[in-house]
């Protein structure tokens, strides 16, 4: 999401790429006190935006029902508040997605070994707000058989990319209302994102649907593309620690 102006400065890193502006992930990495309200606030922000790929990974690889998967998802993110959990993360290679993917595999392996142990609950309440689960089950295929490692990583990458797009579009809608750009956002969303595969609406169709001229539709699509890319870059920067990681993440997820 957009940068928080109240965010405290992150200590400069020594990566050859130079210091990177304070981001949600870099602030989490710089927090050493697991009791810090700053750490919990930043963690909740990042995890509440990116728990769906984790949840879906658990559902596919654990073959669990939704409630068990929710409990495991909460338990996984609870680890972030444990002392020393992030100590092994190299801030010079601090991509949130990469860390999540690797540590999630380790977490599930350990859960399978310790399946009989009592469930752990966060002392200060759940890390995640999972009310948005709603239509998630109907929107994604949960196969009957556990995918192999290559399939799991490919599905995780696709889910993460979908989550990034969802977050950016949600931010566009939130910021468009005060500026009177809501119609432009919806035109862009229908044309670029929210349509069935192979059934993208034509521009004249959009003009009729939204009561606009063709010139207004063209403007909405041009403006929407620029705004989406701007917010997409903000979203990706919030998940990395260096400019090098930002370029790598943008390239891997969206080819930009």
Rosetta constraint file for C-alpha pairs under 8 A:
AtomPair CA 1 CA 167 HARMONIC 6.95 0.50
AtomPair CA 1 CA 168 HARMONIC 6.89 0.50
AtomPair CA 1 CA 171 HARMONIC 6.59 0.50
AtomPair CA 1 CA 231 HARMONIC 7.39 0.50
AtomPair CA 1 CA 234 HARMONIC 6.51 0.50
AtomPair CA 1 CA 235 HARMONIC 5.03 0.50
AtomPair CA 1 CA 238 HARMONIC 7.37 0.50
AtomPair CA 2 CA 171 HARMONIC 7.90 0.50
AtomPair CA 2 CA 231 HARMONIC 7.24 0.50
AtomPair CA 2 CA 234 HARMONIC 6.01 0.50
AtomPair CA 2 CA 235 HARMONIC 6.81 0.50
AtomPair CA 3 CA 23 HARMONIC 7.29 0.50
AtomPair CA 3 CA 234 HARMONIC 7.20 0.50
AtomPair CA 3 CA 238 HARMONIC 7.57 0.50
AtomPair CA 7 CA 22 HARMONIC 7.48 0.50
AtomPair CA 8 CA 22 HARMONIC 7.72 0.50
AtomPair CA 9 CA 22 HARMONIC 5.94 0.50
AtomPair CA 9 CA 27 HARMONIC 7.99 0.50
AtomPair CA 10 CA 21 HARMONIC 7.60 0.50
AtomPair CA 10 CA 22 HARMONIC 5.27 0.50
AtomPair CA 10 CA 23 HARMONIC 7.96 0.50
AtomPair CA 10 CA 26 HARMONIC 6.88 0.50
AtomPair CA 10 CA 27 HARMONIC 5.86 0.50
AtomPair CA 10 CA 30 HARMONIC 6.77 0.50
AtomPair CA 11 CA 30 HARMONIC 7.22 0.50
AtomPair CA 12 CA 19 HARMONIC 5.30 0.50
AtomPair CA 12 CA 20 HARMONIC 7.51 0.50
AtomPair CA 13 CA 18 HARMONIC 6.99 0.50
AtomPair CA 13 CA 19 HARMONIC 5.41 0.50
AtomPair CA 13 CA 20 HARMONIC 7.58 0.50
AtomPair CA 13 CA 91 HARMONIC 7.70 0.50
AtomPair CA 13 CA 92 HARMONIC 7.55 0.50
AtomPair CA 14 CA 18 HARMONIC 6.53 0.50
AtomPair CA 14 CA 19 HARMONIC 7.05 0.50
AtomPair CA 14 CA 92 HARMONIC 7.69 0.50
AtomPair CA 15 CA 19 HARMONIC 7.16 0.50
AtomPair CA 15 CA 92 HARMONIC 5.51 0.50
AtomPair CA 15 CA 242 HARMONIC 7.45 0.50
AtomPair CA 17 CA 242 HARMONIC 6.65 0.50
AtomPair CA 17 CA 243 HARMONIC 6.38 0.50
AtomPair CA 17 CA 244 HARMONIC 6.40 0.50
AtomPair CA 18 CA 242 HARMONIC 7.36 0.50
AtomPair CA 18 CA 243 HARMONIC 7.85 0.50
AtomPair CA 19 CA 242 HARMONIC 6.89 0.50
AtomPair CA 20 CA 241 HARMONIC 6.16 0.50
AtomPair CA 20 CA 242 HARMONIC 5.08 0.50
AtomPair CA 20 CA 243 HARMONIC 6.30 0.50
AtomPair CA 22 CA 26 HARMONIC 6.35 0.50
AtomPair CA 22 CA 27 HARMONIC 6.59 0.50
AtomPair CA 23 CA 27 HARMONIC 6.05 0.50
AtomPair CA 23 CA 237 HARMONIC 6.71 0.50
AtomPair CA 23 CA 238 HARMONIC 4.59 0.50
AtomPair CA 23 CA 239 HARMONIC 6.91 0.50
AtomPair CA 23 CA 240 HARMONIC 7.15 0.50
AtomPair CA 23 CA 241 HARMONIC 7.14 0.50
AtomPair CA 24 CA 28 HARMONIC 6.37 0.50
AtomPair CA 24 CA 42 HARMONIC 5.85 0.50
AtomPair CA 24 CA 43 HARMONIC 7.73 0.50
AtomPair CA 24 CA 45 HARMONIC 7.92 0.50
AtomPair CA 24 CA 46 HARMONIC 6.78 0.50
AtomPair CA 24 CA 238 HARMONIC 5.24 0.50
AtomPair CA 24 CA 239 HARMONIC 6.63 0.50
AtomPair CA 25 CA 29 HARMONIC 6.28 0.50
AtomPair CA 25 CA 42 HARMONIC 7.79 0.50
AtomPair CA 25 CA 46 HARMONIC 7.50 0.50
AtomPair CA 25 CA 94 HARMONIC 7.82 0.50
AtomPair CA 25 CA 95 HARMONIC 7.99 0.50
AtomPair CA 25 CA 96 HARMONIC 6.57 0.50
AtomPair CA 25 CA 238 HARMONIC 6.18 0.50
AtomPair CA 25 CA 239 HARMONIC 5.23 0.50
AtomPair CA 25 CA 240 HARMONIC 6.14 0.50
AtomPair CA 25 CA 241 HARMONIC 6.94 0.50
AtomPair CA 26 CA 30 HARMONIC 6.17 0.50
AtomPair CA 26 CA 91 HARMONIC 7.56 0.50
AtomPair CA 26 CA 94 HARMONIC 7.54 0.50
AtomPair CA 26 CA 238 HARMONIC 7.99 0.50
AtomPair CA 26 CA 239 HARMONIC 7.74 0.50
AtomPair CA 26 CA 240 HARMONIC 6.73 0.50
AtomPair CA 26 CA 241 HARMONIC 5.29 0.50
AtomPair CA 27 CA 31 HARMONIC 6.31 0.50
AtomPair CA 27 CA 39 HARMONIC 7.53 0.50
AtomPair CA 27 CA 42 HARMONIC 7.34 0.50
AtomPair CA 28 CA 39 HARMONIC 5.68 0.50
AtomPair CA 28 CA 42 HARMONIC 6.48 0.50
AtomPair CA 28 CA 43 HARMONIC 6.66 0.50
AtomPair CA 29 CA 86 HARMONIC 6.78 0.50
AtomPair CA 29 CA 89 HARMONIC 7.86 0.50
AtomPair CA 29 CA 91 HARMONIC 7.06 0.50
AtomPair CA 31 CA 36 HARMONIC 7.63 0.50
AtomPair CA 31 CA 38 HARMONIC 7.90 0.50
AtomPair CA 31 CA 39 HARMONIC 6.05 0.50
AtomPair CA 33 CA 39 HARMONIC 7.61 0.50
AtomPair CA 33 CA 83 HARMONIC 7.61 0.50
AtomPair CA 34 CA 39 HARMONIC 6.83 0.50
AtomPair CA 34 CA 40 HARMONIC 7.79 0.50
AtomPair CA 34 CA 81 HARMONIC 4.99 0.50
AtomPair CA 34 CA 82 HARMONIC 6.17 0.50
AtomPair CA 34 CA 83 HARMONIC 6.05 0.50
AtomPair CA 35 CA 39 HARMONIC 7.57 0.50
AtomPair CA 35 CA 40 HARMONIC 7.68 0.50
AtomPair CA 35 CA 81 HARMONIC 7.51 0.50
AtomPair CA 36 CA 40 HARMONIC 6.50 0.50
AtomPair CA 37 CA 41 HARMONIC 5.97 0.50
AtomPair CA 38 CA 42 HARMONIC 6.12 0.50
AtomPair CA 39 CA 43 HARMONIC 5.90 0.50
AtomPair CA 40 CA 44 HARMONIC 5.93 0.50
AtomPair CA 40 CA 81 HARMONIC 7.45 0.50
AtomPair CA 41 CA 45 HARMONIC 6.23 0.50
AtomPair CA 42 CA 46 HARMONIC 6.29 0.50
AtomPair CA 43 CA 47 HARMONIC 5.88 0.50
AtomPair CA 43 CA 80 HARMONIC 7.81 0.50
AtomPair CA 43 CA 127 HARMONIC 7.93 0.50
AtomPair CA 44 CA 48 HARMONIC 5.67 0.50
AtomPair CA 44 CA 127 HARMONIC 5.83 0.50
AtomPair CA 44 CA 128 HARMONIC 6.51 0.50
AtomPair CA 45 CA 49 HARMONIC 6.49 0.50
AtomPair CA 46 CA 50 HARMONIC 6.36 0.50
AtomPair CA 47 CA 51 HARMONIC 5.51 0.50
AtomPair CA 47 CA 77 HARMONIC 7.37 0.50
AtomPair CA 47 CA 127 HARMONIC 7.74 0.50
AtomPair CA 47 CA 128 HARMONIC 6.75 0.50
AtomPair CA 48 CA 127 HARMONIC 7.93 0.50
AtomPair CA 48 CA 128 HARMONIC 5.49 0.50
AtomPair CA 48 CA 129 HARMONIC 6.33 0.50
AtomPair CA 48 CA 130 HARMONIC 7.80 0.50
AtomPair CA 49 CA 163 HARMONIC 7.76 0.50
AtomPair CA 49 CA 167 HARMONIC 7.11 0.50
AtomPair CA 50 CA 54 HARMONIC 7.39 0.50
AtomPair CA 50 CA 160 HARMONIC 7.47 0.50
AtomPair CA 50 CA 163 HARMONIC 6.78 0.50
AtomPair CA 51 CA 55 HARMONIC 6.06 0.50
AtomPair CA 51 CA 73 HARMONIC 7.50 0.50
AtomPair CA 51 CA 128 HARMONIC 7.70 0.50
AtomPair CA 52 CA 56 HARMONIC 6.07 0.50
AtomPair CA 52 CA 159 HARMONIC 7.68 0.50
AtomPair CA 52 CA 163 HARMONIC 7.33 0.50
AtomPair CA 53 CA 57 HARMONIC 5.99 0.50
AtomPair CA 53 CA 156 HARMONIC 6.05 0.50
AtomPair CA 53 CA 159 HARMONIC 5.26 0.50
AtomPair CA 53 CA 160 HARMONIC 5.65 0.50
AtomPair CA 53 CA 163 HARMONIC 7.43 0.50
AtomPair CA 54 CA 58 HARMONIC 6.27 0.50
AtomPair CA 54 CA 73 HARMONIC 6.73 0.50
AtomPair CA 54 CA 100 HARMONIC 7.97 0.50
AtomPair CA 54 CA 104 HARMONIC 7.62 0.50
AtomPair CA 54 CA 156 HARMONIC 7.85 0.50
AtomPair CA 55 CA 59 HARMONIC 6.23 0.50
AtomPair CA 55 CA 69 HARMONIC 6.32 0.50
AtomPair CA 55 CA 70 HARMONIC 6.80 0.50
AtomPair CA 55 CA 73 HARMONIC 5.78 0.50
AtomPair CA 56 CA 60 HARMONIC 6.13 0.50
AtomPair CA 56 CA 142 HARMONIC 7.77 0.50
AtomPair CA 56 CA 156 HARMONIC 7.95 0.50
AtomPair CA 57 CA 61 HARMONIC 6.01 0.50
AtomPair CA 57 CA 152 HARMONIC 7.24 0.50
AtomPair CA 57 CA 155 HARMONIC 7.93 0.50
AtomPair CA 57 CA 156 HARMONIC 6.42 0.50
AtomPair CA 58 CA 62 HARMONIC 5.28 0.50
AtomPair CA 58 CA 63 HARMONIC 7.42 0.50
AtomPair CA 58 CA 64 HARMONIC 7.55 0.50
AtomPair CA 58 CA 69 HARMONIC 6.05 0.50
AtomPair CA 58 CA 72 HARMONIC 7.61 0.50
AtomPair CA 58 CA 73 HARMONIC 7.47 0.50
AtomPair CA 58 CA 108 HARMONIC 7.81 0.50
AtomPair CA 59 CA 63 HARMONIC 5.36 0.50
AtomPair CA 59 CA 64 HARMONIC 5.54 0.50
AtomPair CA 59 CA 65 HARMONIC 7.10 0.50
AtomPair CA 59 CA 66 HARMONIC 7.21 0.50
AtomPair CA 59 CA 69 HARMONIC 5.92 0.50
AtomPair CA 59 CA 142 HARMONIC 6.93 0.50
AtomPair CA 60 CA 64 HARMONIC 7.83 0.50
AtomPair CA 60 CA 142 HARMONIC 5.81 0.50
AtomPair CA 60 CA 143 HARMONIC 6.58 0.50
AtomPair CA 60 CA 145 HARMONIC 7.82 0.50
AtomPair CA 60 CA 146 HARMONIC 5.91 0.50
AtomPair CA 60 CA 147 HARMONIC 7.08 0.50
AtomPair CA 61 CA 146 HARMONIC 5.29 0.50
AtomPair CA 61 CA 147 HARMONIC 6.83 0.50
AtomPair CA 61 CA 152 HARMONIC 7.72 0.50
AtomPair CA 62 CA 69 HARMONIC 7.94 0.50
AtomPair CA 62 CA 108 HARMONIC 7.72 0.50
AtomPair CA 62 CA 146 HARMONIC 7.59 0.50
AtomPair CA 63 CA 144 HARMONIC 7.72 0.50
AtomPair CA 63 CA 145 HARMONIC 7.78 0.50
AtomPair CA 63 CA 146 HARMONIC 6.93 0.50
AtomPair CA 64 CA 68 HARMONIC 5.93 0.50
AtomPair CA 64 CA 69 HARMONIC 5.94 0.50
AtomPair CA 65 CA 69 HARMONIC 6.23 0.50
AtomPair CA 66 CA 70 HARMONIC 6.11 0.50
AtomPair CA 67 CA 71 HARMONIC 6.36 0.50
AtomPair CA 68 CA 72 HARMONIC 6.26 0.50
AtomPair CA 69 CA 73 HARMONIC 6.00 0.50
AtomPair CA 70 CA 74 HARMONIC 6.22 0.50
AtomPair CA 71 CA 75 HARMONIC 6.14 0.50
AtomPair CA 72 CA 76 HARMONIC 6.02 0.50
AtomPair CA 73 CA 77 HARMONIC 6.47 0.50
AtomPair CA 74 CA 78 HARMONIC 6.06 0.50
AtomPair CA 74 CA 126 HARMONIC 6.71 0.50
AtomPair CA 74 CA 127 HARMONIC 6.55 0.50
AtomPair CA 74 CA 128 HARMONIC 6.51 0.50
AtomPair CA 75 CA 79 HARMONIC 6.76 0.50
AtomPair CA 75 CA 119 HARMONIC 7.98 0.50
AtomPair CA 75 CA 120 HARMONIC 6.62 0.50
AtomPair CA 75 CA 121 HARMONIC 7.04 0.50
AtomPair CA 76 CA 80 HARMONIC 7.89 0.50
AtomPair CA 76 CA 104 HARMONIC 7.30 0.50
AtomPair CA 76 CA 107 HARMONIC 6.81 0.50
AtomPair CA 77 CA 81 HARMONIC 7.97 0.50
AtomPair CA 77 CA 127 HARMONIC 6.77 0.50
AtomPair CA 77 CA 128 HARMONIC 7.97 0.50
AtomPair CA 78 CA 82 HARMONIC 7.30 0.50
AtomPair CA 78 CA 121 HARMONIC 7.96 0.50
AtomPair CA 78 CA 122 HARMONIC 6.42 0.50
AtomPair CA 78 CA 126 HARMONIC 7.94 0.50
AtomPair CA 78 CA 127 HARMONIC 6.48 0.50
AtomPair CA 79 CA 85 HARMONIC 6.65 0.50
AtomPair CA 80 CA 85 HARMONIC 6.06 0.50
AtomPair CA 80 CA 86 HARMONIC 6.99 0.50
AtomPair CA 81 CA 85 HARMONIC 7.48 0.50
AtomPair CA 84 CA 88 HARMONIC 7.85 0.50
AtomPair CA 89 CA 93 HARMONIC 7.84 0.50
AtomPair CA 89 CA 94 HARMONIC 6.97 0.50
AtomPair CA 89 CA 99 HARMONIC 7.74 0.50
AtomPair CA 90 CA 94 HARMONIC 6.09 0.50
AtomPair CA 91 CA 241 HARMONIC 6.48 0.50
AtomPair CA 92 CA 241 HARMONIC 6.88 0.50
AtomPair CA 92 CA 242 HARMONIC 6.91 0.50
AtomPair CA 93 CA 241 HARMONIC 7.27 0.50
AtomPair CA 93 CA 242 HARMONIC 7.74 0.50
AtomPair CA 93 CA 245 HARMONIC 6.80 0.50
AtomPair CA 94 CA 99 HARMONIC 7.54 0.50
AtomPair CA 94 CA 240 HARMONIC 5.57 0.50
AtomPair CA 94 CA 241 HARMONIC 5.26 0.50
AtomPair CA 94 CA 242 HARMONIC 7.50 0.50
AtomPair CA 94 CA 245 HARMONIC 7.24 0.50
AtomPair CA 95 CA 99 HARMONIC 6.35 0.50
AtomPair CA 95 CA 239 HARMONIC 6.03 0.50
AtomPair CA 95 CA 240 HARMONIC 4.65 0.50
AtomPair CA 95 CA 241 HARMONIC 6.79 0.50
AtomPair CA 95 CA 245 HARMONIC 6.45 0.50
AtomPair CA 95 CA 249 HARMONIC 7.72 0.50
AtomPair CA 96 CA 100 HARMONIC 6.11 0.50
AtomPair CA 96 CA 239 HARMONIC 5.20 0.50
AtomPair CA 96 CA 240 HARMONIC 6.23 0.50
AtomPair CA 97 CA 101 HARMONIC 6.15 0.50
AtomPair CA 97 CA 160 HARMONIC 7.89 0.50
AtomPair CA 97 CA 239 HARMONIC 7.42 0.50
AtomPair CA 98 CA 102 HARMONIC 6.32 0.50
AtomPair CA 99 CA 103 HARMONIC 5.93 0.50
AtomPair CA 100 CA 104 HARMONIC 5.71 0.50
AtomPair CA 101 CA 105 HARMONIC 6.54 0.50
AtomPair CA 101 CA 153 HARMONIC 7.89 0.50
AtomPair CA 101 CA 156 HARMONIC 7.82 0.50
AtomPair CA 102 CA 106 HARMONIC 6.66 0.50
AtomPair CA 103 CA 107 HARMONIC 6.04 0.50
AtomPair CA 104 CA 108 HARMONIC 6.21 0.50
AtomPair CA 105 CA 109 HARMONIC 6.27 0.50
AtomPair CA 106 CA 110 HARMONIC 6.22 0.50
AtomPair CA 107 CA 111 HARMONIC 6.14 0.50
AtomPair CA 108 CA 112 HARMONIC 6.21 0.50
AtomPair CA 109 CA 113 HARMONIC 6.48 0.50
AtomPair CA 110 CA 114 HARMONIC 6.11 0.50
AtomPair CA 111 CA 115 HARMONIC 5.43 0.50
AtomPair CA 121 CA 125 HARMONIC 7.53 0.50
AtomPair CA 121 CA 126 HARMONIC 7.42 0.50
AtomPair CA 122 CA 126 HARMONIC 5.73 0.50
AtomPair CA 122 CA 127 HARMONIC 7.35 0.50
AtomPair CA 132 CA 136 HARMONIC 7.94 0.50
AtomPair CA 133 CA 137 HARMONIC 7.55 0.50
AtomPair CA 135 CA 139 HARMONIC 6.09 0.50
AtomPair CA 136 CA 140 HARMONIC 6.37 0.50
AtomPair CA 137 CA 141 HARMONIC 7.54 0.50
AtomPair CA 137 CA 142 HARMONIC 7.80 0.50
AtomPair CA 143 CA 147 HARMONIC 7.85 0.50
AtomPair CA 147 CA 151 HARMONIC 5.61 0.50
AtomPair CA 147 CA 152 HARMONIC 5.71 0.50
AtomPair CA 148 CA 152 HARMONIC 6.02 0.50
AtomPair CA 149 CA 153 HARMONIC 6.26 0.50
AtomPair CA 150 CA 154 HARMONIC 6.26 0.50
AtomPair CA 151 CA 155 HARMONIC 6.07 0.50
AtomPair CA 152 CA 156 HARMONIC 6.05 0.50
AtomPair CA 153 CA 157 HARMONIC 6.11 0.50
AtomPair CA 154 CA 158 HARMONIC 6.23 0.50
AtomPair CA 155 CA 159 HARMONIC 6.05 0.50
AtomPair CA 156 CA 160 HARMONIC 6.05 0.50
AtomPair CA 157 CA 161 HARMONIC 6.16 0.50
AtomPair CA 157 CA 253 HARMONIC 7.56 0.50
AtomPair CA 158 CA 162 HARMONIC 6.17 0.50
AtomPair CA 159 CA 163 HARMONIC 6.12 0.50
AtomPair CA 160 CA 164 HARMONIC 6.23 0.50
AtomPair CA 161 CA 165 HARMONIC 6.35 0.50
AtomPair CA 161 CA 253 HARMONIC 6.11 0.50
AtomPair CA 161 CA 254 HARMONIC 7.88 0.50
AtomPair CA 162 CA 166 HARMONIC 6.18 0.50
AtomPair CA 163 CA 167 HARMONIC 6.15 0.50
AtomPair CA 164 CA 168 HARMONIC 6.20 0.50
AtomPair CA 164 CA 232 HARMONIC 7.63 0.50
AtomPair CA 164 CA 235 HARMONIC 7.24 0.50
AtomPair CA 164 CA 236 HARMONIC 7.98 0.50
AtomPair CA 165 CA 169 HARMONIC 6.09 0.50
AtomPair CA 165 CA 232 HARMONIC 7.59 0.50
AtomPair CA 166 CA 170 HARMONIC 6.07 0.50
AtomPair CA 167 CA 171 HARMONIC 6.18 0.50
AtomPair CA 167 CA 235 HARMONIC 7.91 0.50
AtomPair CA 168 CA 172 HARMONIC 6.18 0.50
AtomPair CA 168 CA 228 HARMONIC 6.82 0.50
AtomPair CA 168 CA 231 HARMONIC 6.04 0.50
AtomPair CA 168 CA 232 HARMONIC 5.90 0.50
AtomPair CA 168 CA 235 HARMONIC 6.95 0.50
AtomPair CA 169 CA 173 HARMONIC 6.28 0.50
AtomPair CA 169 CA 189 HARMONIC 7.60 0.50
AtomPair CA 169 CA 228 HARMONIC 7.30 0.50
AtomPair CA 170 CA 174 HARMONIC 6.25 0.50
AtomPair CA 171 CA 175 HARMONIC 6.14 0.50
AtomPair CA 171 CA 231 HARMONIC 7.74 0.50
AtomPair CA 172 CA 176 HARMONIC 5.85 0.50
AtomPair CA 172 CA 185 HARMONIC 6.87 0.50
AtomPair CA 172 CA 227 HARMONIC 7.58 0.50
AtomPair CA 172 CA 228 HARMONIC 7.21 0.50
AtomPair CA 172 CA 231 HARMONIC 7.64 0.50
AtomPair CA 173 CA 177 HARMONIC 6.60 0.50
AtomPair CA 173 CA 182 HARMONIC 6.43 0.50
AtomPair CA 173 CA 185 HARMONIC 6.53 0.50
AtomPair CA 175 CA 179 HARMONIC 7.09 0.50
AtomPair CA 176 CA 180 HARMONIC 6.02 0.50
AtomPair CA 176 CA 181 HARMONIC 4.66 0.50
AtomPair CA 176 CA 182 HARMONIC 5.06 0.50
AtomPair CA 176 CA 185 HARMONIC 7.14 0.50
AtomPair CA 177 CA 181 HARMONIC 6.07 0.50
AtomPair CA 177 CA 182 HARMONIC 5.33 0.50
AtomPair CA 181 CA 185 HARMONIC 6.40 0.50
AtomPair CA 182 CA 186 HARMONIC 6.35 0.50
AtomPair CA 183 CA 187 HARMONIC 6.17 0.50
AtomPair CA 183 CA 210 HARMONIC 7.70 0.50
AtomPair CA 184 CA 188 HARMONIC 6.20 0.50
AtomPair CA 184 CA 217 HARMONIC 7.73 0.50
AtomPair CA 184 CA 220 HARMONIC 4.59 0.50
AtomPair CA 184 CA 221 HARMONIC 7.19 0.50
AtomPair CA 184 CA 223 HARMONIC 7.68 0.50
AtomPair CA 184 CA 224 HARMONIC 6.66 0.50
AtomPair CA 185 CA 189 HARMONIC 6.02 0.50
AtomPair CA 185 CA 220 HARMONIC 7.23 0.50
AtomPair CA 185 CA 224 HARMONIC 6.08 0.50
AtomPair CA 186 CA 190 HARMONIC 6.07 0.50
AtomPair CA 187 CA 191 HARMONIC 6.23 0.50
AtomPair CA 187 CA 206 HARMONIC 6.85 0.50
AtomPair CA 187 CA 210 HARMONIC 7.61 0.50
AtomPair CA 187 CA 217 HARMONIC 7.11 0.50
AtomPair CA 187 CA 220 HARMONIC 6.57 0.50
AtomPair CA 187 CA 221 HARMONIC 6.90 0.50
AtomPair CA 188 CA 192 HARMONIC 5.81 0.50
AtomPair CA 188 CA 193 HARMONIC 7.59 0.50
AtomPair CA 188 CA 220 HARMONIC 6.47 0.50
AtomPair CA 188 CA 221 HARMONIC 5.16 0.50
AtomPair CA 188 CA 224 HARMONIC 5.52 0.50
AtomPair CA 188 CA 225 HARMONIC 7.35 0.50
AtomPair CA 189 CA 193 HARMONIC 4.99 0.50
AtomPair CA 189 CA 194 HARMONIC 5.54 0.50
AtomPair CA 190 CA 194 HARMONIC 4.80 0.50
AtomPair CA 190 CA 195 HARMONIC 5.97 0.50
AtomPair CA 190 CA 200 HARMONIC 7.77 0.50
AtomPair CA 190 CA 201 HARMONIC 7.35 0.50
AtomPair CA 191 CA 195 HARMONIC 7.08 0.50
AtomPair CA 191 CA 200 HARMONIC 6.08 0.50
AtomPair CA 191 CA 201 HARMONIC 6.02 0.50
AtomPair CA 191 CA 202 HARMONIC 7.76 0.50
AtomPair CA 191 CA 206 HARMONIC 7.97 0.50
AtomPair CA 191 CA 221 HARMONIC 7.88 0.50
AtomPair CA 192 CA 200 HARMONIC 7.68 0.50
AtomPair CA 195 CA 199 HARMONIC 6.36 0.50
AtomPair CA 195 CA 200 HARMONIC 5.75 0.50
AtomPair CA 195 CA 201 HARMONIC 7.64 0.50
AtomPair CA 196 CA 200 HARMONIC 6.83 0.50
AtomPair CA 201 CA 205 HARMONIC 6.19 0.50
AtomPair CA 201 CA 206 HARMONIC 6.63 0.50
AtomPair CA 202 CA 206 HARMONIC 6.43 0.50
AtomPair CA 203 CA 207 HARMONIC 6.26 0.50
AtomPair CA 203 CA 214 HARMONIC 6.93 0.50
AtomPair CA 203 CA 217 HARMONIC 6.77 0.50
AtomPair CA 203 CA 218 HARMONIC 7.72 0.50
AtomPair CA 204 CA 208 HARMONIC 6.34 0.50
AtomPair CA 204 CA 214 HARMONIC 6.33 0.50
AtomPair CA 205 CA 209 HARMONIC 6.09 0.50
AtomPair CA 206 CA 210 HARMONIC 6.01 0.50
AtomPair CA 206 CA 212 HARMONIC 7.80 0.50
AtomPair CA 206 CA 217 HARMONIC 7.07 0.50
AtomPair CA 207 CA 211 HARMONIC 5.60 0.50
AtomPair CA 207 CA 212 HARMONIC 4.60 0.50
AtomPair CA 207 CA 213 HARMONIC 5.62 0.50
AtomPair CA 207 CA 214 HARMONIC 5.75 0.50
AtomPair CA 207 CA 216 HARMONIC 7.87 0.50
AtomPair CA 207 CA 217 HARMONIC 6.08 0.50
AtomPair CA 208 CA 212 HARMONIC 6.54 0.50
AtomPair CA 212 CA 216 HARMONIC 5.91 0.50
AtomPair CA 212 CA 217 HARMONIC 6.50 0.50
AtomPair CA 213 CA 217 HARMONIC 6.40 0.50
AtomPair CA 214 CA 218 HARMONIC 6.20 0.50
AtomPair CA 215 CA 219 HARMONIC 6.20 0.50
AtomPair CA 216 CA 220 HARMONIC 6.10 0.50
AtomPair CA 217 CA 221 HARMONIC 6.21 0.50
AtomPair CA 218 CA 222 HARMONIC 6.21 0.50
AtomPair CA 219 CA 223 HARMONIC 5.98 0.50
AtomPair CA 220 CA 224 HARMONIC 5.76 0.50
AtomPair CA 221 CA 225 HARMONIC 6.01 0.50
AtomPair CA 222 CA 226 HARMONIC 6.46 0.50
AtomPair CA 223 CA 227 HARMONIC 6.14 0.50
AtomPair CA 224 CA 228 HARMONIC 5.86 0.50
AtomPair CA 225 CA 229 HARMONIC 6.23 0.50
AtomPair CA 226 CA 230 HARMONIC 6.23 0.50
AtomPair CA 227 CA 231 HARMONIC 6.19 0.50
AtomPair CA 228 CA 232 HARMONIC 5.85 0.50
AtomPair CA 229 CA 233 HARMONIC 6.18 0.50
AtomPair CA 230 CA 234 HARMONIC 6.59 0.50
AtomPair CA 231 CA 235 HARMONIC 6.14 0.50
AtomPair CA 232 CA 236 HARMONIC 6.22 0.50
AtomPair CA 233 CA 237 HARMONIC 6.06 0.50
AtomPair CA 233 CA 250 HARMONIC 7.87 0.50
AtomPair CA 234 CA 238 HARMONIC 6.34 0.50
AtomPair CA 235 CA 239 HARMONIC 7.11 0.50
AtomPair CA 236 CA 240 HARMONIC 6.98 0.50
AtomPair CA 236 CA 246 HARMONIC 6.59 0.50
AtomPair CA 236 CA 249 HARMONIC 7.22 0.50
AtomPair CA 236 CA 250 HARMONIC 7.02 0.50
AtomPair CA 237 CA 241 HARMONIC 7.70 0.50
AtomPair CA 237 CA 246 HARMONIC 5.89 0.50
AtomPair CA 240 CA 245 HARMONIC 5.97 0.50
AtomPair CA 240 CA 246 HARMONIC 6.00 0.50
AtomPair CA 241 CA 245 HARMONIC 6.75 0.50
AtomPair CA 241 CA 246 HARMONIC 7.73 0.50
AtomPair CA 242 CA 246 HARMONIC 6.33 0.50
AtomPair CA 243 CA 247 HARMONIC 6.35 0.50
AtomPair CA 244 CA 248 HARMONIC 6.29 0.50
AtomPair CA 245 CA 249 HARMONIC 5.99 0.50
AtomPair CA 246 CA 250 HARMONIC 6.10 0.50
AtomPair CA 247 CA 251 HARMONIC 6.03 0.50
AtomPair CA 247 CA 256 HARMONIC 7.88 0.50
AtomPair CA 248 CA 252 HARMONIC 6.08 0.50
AtomPair CA 249 CA 253 HARMONIC 5.99 0.50
AtomPair CA 250 CA 254 HARMONIC 5.57 0.50
AtomPair CA 250 CA 255 HARMONIC 6.32 0.50
AtomPair CA 250 CA 256 HARMONIC 5.55 0.50
AtomPair CA 251 CA 255 HARMONIC 4.08 0.50
AtomPair CA 251 CA 256 HARMONIC 4.84 0.50
